[in-house]
Amino acid sequence: EQWASVADALRERCPKLVELMDRSREEVLVYMSFPREHWGQIASTNPLERLNGEIKRRADVVGIFPNDRAVIRLVGALMLEQNDEWAVSRRYMSLESLSALSDDPVRRLSAVTA
């Protein structure tokens, strides 16, 4: 309701903006289909900012890269390290709260064993 209210208020003054809002409504509000306890995590860019900071820190240590493949290797290694950390030790969202999104026990099982 709030989305429609804002769009209606802007419809005459900013038609291009309202057209964009109308087209993107579902994508912007998809987070609302997740449990409310996840909304803050979905909206946050903290994990991405932390990863970008770590890439910058390690790139500064190296200084100059001999070629593009060296950069890709460093960033790829950091991404794998981050993936392992989130998969094993720190889950961004608990499996219990995510299980409410699926009625399919096979999907729940594969998320637990992943």
Backbone as a ProteinNet text record, in pm:
[ID]
protein_1_A
[PRIMARY]
EQWASVADALRERCPKLVELMDRSREEVLVYMSFPREHWGQIASTNPLERLNGEIKRRADVVGIFPNDRAVIRLVGALMLEQNDEWAVSRRYMSLESLSALSDDPVRRLSAVTA
[TERTIARY]
81.5	0	86.3	193.8	281.7	349.3	389.5	452.6	356.8	232.6	132.4	106.3	104.1	80.5	191	316.6	429.7	425.2	398.9	392.1	281.1	166	54.2	86.2	157	192.4	290.4	371.6	473.1	428.4	316.8	274.4	273.9	224.2	217.2	351.8	425.9	551.9	667.9	669.7	783.9	735	678.3	620.9	723.8	845.2	947.6	985.5	995.9	1027.2	916.4	792.8	679.6	674.4	707.1	711.5	817.1	931.8	1037.4	990.9	926	874.5	772.3	683.6	581.1	644.5	748.1	814.9	896.1	952	1044.9	983.7	856.4	790.9	815.5	792.8	807	950.8	1048.8	1189	1231.1	1182.9	1221.4	1158.4	1036	963.7	971.6	1050.8	1060.6	1112.1	1190.8	1242.4	1129.1	1011.4	900	844.4	883.7	839.2	924.2	1034.3	1118.9	1067.8	1106.2	1068.3	1118.6	1041.4	1074.6	1213	1255.4	1386.4	1503.1	1478.3	1583.5	1591.7	1492.6	1486.3	1609.6	1658.1	1778.1	1900.2	1912.4	2027.2	2018	1898.3	1881.1	1914.7	1876.2	1898.8	2044.1	2115.4	2251	2352.9	2446.7	2558.1	2686.9	2675.6	2794.6	2885.1	2831.1	2920.9	2997.1	2929.8	2995	3101.5	3071	3169	3289.9	3266.3	3374.9	3464.4	3402.6	3478.9	3558.7	3496.7	3568.4	3685.6	3667.7	3776.5	3891.5	3860	3965.1	4038.9	3966.3	4031.3	4125	4080.6	4164.6	4287.5	4267.7	4380.1	4486.7	4442.8	4539.9	4602.1	4525.9	4581.6	4686.4	4663.5	4762.1	4891.9	4881.6	5001	5082.7	5013.3	5082.1	5142.2	5069.3	5120.2	5086.5	5172.9	5153.3	5136.5	5032.8	5008	5072.1	5136.3	5204.3	5108.7	4985.4	4888	4747.7	4648.5	4508.9	4482.3	4548.8	4526.3	4567.1	4669.6	4713.4	4606.2	4542	4433.8	4316.5	4281.4	4169.9	4199.1	4323.2	4361.9	4345.5	4391.5	4379.4	4233	4154.9	4013.8	3939.1	3968.3	3904.5	3934.8	4059.2	4096.9	4022.9	4009.8	3936.6	3788.5	3732.7	3591.8	3569.8	3660.2	3648.4	3662	3756.4	3775.4	3649.2	3590	3466.8	3352.9	3340.8	3236.3	3250.6	3372.2	3395.9	3361.3	3397.5	3368.5	3218.5	3142.6	2998	2932.7	2984.3	2922.6	2946.2	3061.5	3097.9	3074.4	3125.5	3125.1	3019.4	2994.8	2901.2	2793.2	2678.3	2567	2503.9	2479.7	2421	2275.3	2206.7	2068.7	2060.6	1990.6	1985	1903.3	1943	1869.2	1728.5	1712.4	1580.3	1483.8	1529.9	1440.6	1418.9	1517.8	1500	1411.2	1405.4	1324.1	1176	1136.5	996.5	958.1	1056.3	1028.4	998.9	1026.9	1009	925.4	829.8	750.9	812.3	914.7	977.3	1088.9	1072.3	1175.5	1307.7	1304.1	1429.5	1512.5	1449.2	1521.8	1578.9	1500.7	1551.1	1670.4	1664	1772.9	1898.4	1885.5	2003.7	2067.5	1989.5	2046.1	2124.4	2079.1	2146.9	2278	2281.5	2401.1	2499.5	2457.8	2546.2	2659.3
-119.6	0	126.7	121.8	238.7	264.2	157	170.4	241	196.5	255.8	400.8	430.9	567.7	662.1	618.2	701	716.9	607.4	613.9	708	699.9	787.9	934.2	961.5	1100	1157.6	1073.2	1119.3	1110	1047.6	1014.3	1133.7	1248.6	1365.1	1435.1	1449.3	1524.7	1446.3	1315.1	1233.6	1106.3	1118.1	999.9	891.1	929.4	827.9	749.9	820	753.7	656.2	697.1	611.5	490	509.6	396.7	295	344.9	257	187.8	261.4	202.8	92.5	118.3	19.5	-108.3	-93.1	-210.3	-288.5	-220.9	-287.2	-324.2	-300.9	-323.1	-463.7	-565.3	-703.5	-734.2	-688.5	-714.8	-644.8	-523.7	-447	-505.5	-552.7	-599	-750.3	-820.7	-966.3	-1006.6	-920.8	-952.9	-979.9	-925.1	-941	-1083.3	-1165.1	-1304.2	-1390.5	-1336.1	-1405.5	-1376.3	-1459.8	-1430.6	-1292.3	-1223.3	-1087.3	-1079.2	-1184.1	-1182.3	-1174.7	-1204.3	-1198.4	-1064.2	-980.2	-855.7	-770.2	-756.4	-675.4	-731.5	-863	-925.3	-912.7	-922.3	-908.4	-766.2	-667.4	-527.6	-484.7	-554.6	-513.9	-549.2	-459.8	-487.1	-510.5	-527.8	-544.8	-659.9	-779.4	-887.7	-853.9	-789.8	-751.1	-645.3	-547.8	-443.8	-502.7	-599.1	-665	-740.9	-812.6	-886.7	-791.9	-683.5	-585.7	-524.8	-498.7	-445.7	-543.7	-672.1	-774.4	-788.7	-782.3	-787.4	-668.6	-549.5	-429.7	-441.6	-490.5	-504	-597.8	-711.9	-809.1	-762	-690.3	-635.9	-529.8	-450	-349.3	-414.4	-530.1	-602.1	-647.8	-698.1	-745.8	-628.2	-519.9	-401	-403.1	-459	-461.3	-606.1	-630.3	-764.5	-778.8	-892.5	-910.1	-920.1	-970.5	-984	-999.9	-1002.9	-1014.5	-1146.9	-1252.6	-1384.4	-1385.2	-1309.2	-1303	-1237.9	-1135.6	-1069.4	-1165.1	-1232.3	-1327.1	-1439.8	-1485.2	-1590.6	-1544.9	-1423.3	-1370.4	-1353.6	-1290.3	-1266.3	-1398.7	-1491.8	-1623.1	-1696.9	-1690.5	-1756.2	-1693.6	-1562.6	-1495.4	-1531.5	-1542.6	-1579.9	-1723.3	-1813.9	-1951.5	-1956.1	-1879.1	-1872.6	-1821.2	-1717.7	-1661.1	-1762.1	-1830.7	-1930.9	-2041.9	-2090.4	-2195.2	-2147.1	-2023.2	-1969.3	-1962.7	-1914.1	-1903.2	-2040.6	-2135.5	-2267.8	-2350	-2331.8	-2417.6	-2351.1	-2231.2	-2175.3	-2068.2	-1979.6	-1869	-1869	-1912.8	-1907.1	-1768.3	-1709.7	-1576.1	-1580.4	-1687.6	-1710.3	-1854.1	-1877.3	-2012.8	-2103.9	-2230.1	-2326.7	-2347.4	-2335.2	-2351.9	-2245	-2121	-2014.4	-2020.3	-2070.1	-2084	-2201.8	-2303.3	-2421.4	-2385.8	-2278.1	-2235.4	-2192.7	-2165.3	-2119.9	-2234.4	-2359.2	-2472.9	-2580.4	-2634.2	-2746.7	-2878.9	-2870.4	-2988.2	-3039.1	-3154.9	-3204.7	-3235	-3268	-3295.2	-3168.5	-3056.6	-2929.7	-2894.3	-2917.4	-2888.4	-2975.5	-3102.8	-3194.8	-3152.8	-3115.1	-3077.8	-2950.6	-2860.4	-2739.5	-2774.2	-2874.1	-2913.5	-2982.6	-3064.3	-3140.4	-3061.9	-2948.4	-2870.1	-2808.1
0	0	0	78.7	86.4	-48.1	-117.1	-249	-344.8	-348	-437.3	-400.4	-272.4	-226.8	-275.7	-263.1	-308.4	-459.7	-531.3	-678.1	-723.4	-659.4	-697.2	-670.7	-561.5	-528.7	-631	-691.5	-786.8	-932.7	-957.5	-1093.8	-1189.1	-1148.1	-1236.8	-1251.4	-1140.7	-1143.9	-1204.1	-1184.3	-1228	-1297	-1415.2	-1480.5	-1512.6	-1548.6	-1579.6	-1454.2	-1341.7	-1215.4	-1177.2	-1192.1	-1156.5	-1248.6	-1375.6	-1468.5	-1423.3	-1383.2	-1330.9	-1203.1	-1115.5	-991.8	-1022	-1116.8	-1151.5	-1206.5	-1289.1	-1348	-1246	-1147.5	-1054.8	-920.2	-903.4	-773.6	-719.3	-799.9	-753.1	-712.1	-789.2	-755.9	-627.1	-609.2	-490.3	-364	-375.2	-257.1	-234.3	-312	-298.1	-159.7	-95.3	37.3	136.9	111.6	204	203.8	106.8	105.5	199.5	249.2	346.2	487.1	583.3	721.4	764.3	845.2	887.8	952.1	1021.3	1087.8	988.5	860.6	758.6	687.4	704.5	627.7	645.8	765.9	790.2	721.3	720.2	654.9	503.7	450	305.1	261.7	340.3	304.5	326.4	410.8	447.3	339	317.8	227.1	305.6	437.2	520	476.4	446.6	404.3	275.9	181.8	57.5	83.2	166.6	199.4	271.3	360.5	431.8	333.6	239	139	50	4.6	-77.6	-1.5	126.8	208.9	220	235.5	244.5	111.6	0.1	-131.4	-147	-109.2	-119.5	-30.4	92.7	184.9	128.5	77.2	24.2	-106.3	-187.7	-312.2	-280.5	-175.6	-135.3	-89.1	-25.6	19.5	-101	-204.3	-324.3	-400.6	-408.1	-477.2	-624.4	-705.4	-850.3	-894.4	-971.3	-1022.2	-1159.3	-1186.6	-1315.1	-1433.6	-1408.6	-1518	-1459	-1546.3	-1502.7	-1432	-1477.4	-1417	-1270.4	-1235	-1095	-1007.3	-1059	-984.9	-968.2	-1075.9	-1071	-972.6	-969	-875.7	-730.7	-700.5	-564.3	-524.8	-609.3	-577.9	-569.6	-659.9	-655.9	-527.3	-481.9	-356.2	-238.5	-237.7	-130.3	-132.9	-251.1	-261.7	-211.3	-246.3	-196.9	-44.9	7.1	152	221.2	166.2	222.3	214.9	102.1	86.5	190.7	210	309.5	449.4	480	612.5	637.8	540	557.8	557.8	479.3	470.8	596.7	660.6	772.5	907.3	925.1	1059.7	1084.8	990	1013.9	907.3	941.8	847	856.7	742.7	740.3	783.1	745.2	786.2	834.2	942.5	997.2	906.6	902.4	822	874.6	1006.2	1064.4	1013.9	1010.3	964.7	813.7	739.4	595	559	645.1	614.4	604.8	668.2	660.8	519.6	434.8	298.4	203.1	245.6	156.8	224	149.1	196.6	150.8	67.5	9.5	101.5	166.3	258.7	189.7	60	-11.9	-19.7	-48.5	-54.5	82.1	186.5	320.8	352.8	316.6	343.4	267.8	140.9	63.6	119.4	176	235	360.1	434.1	557.3	526	421.1	390.4	304.7	251.7	165.5	241.5
[MASK]
++++++++++++++++++++++++++++++++++++++++++++++++++++++++++++++++++++++++++++++++++++++++++++++++++++++++++++++++++

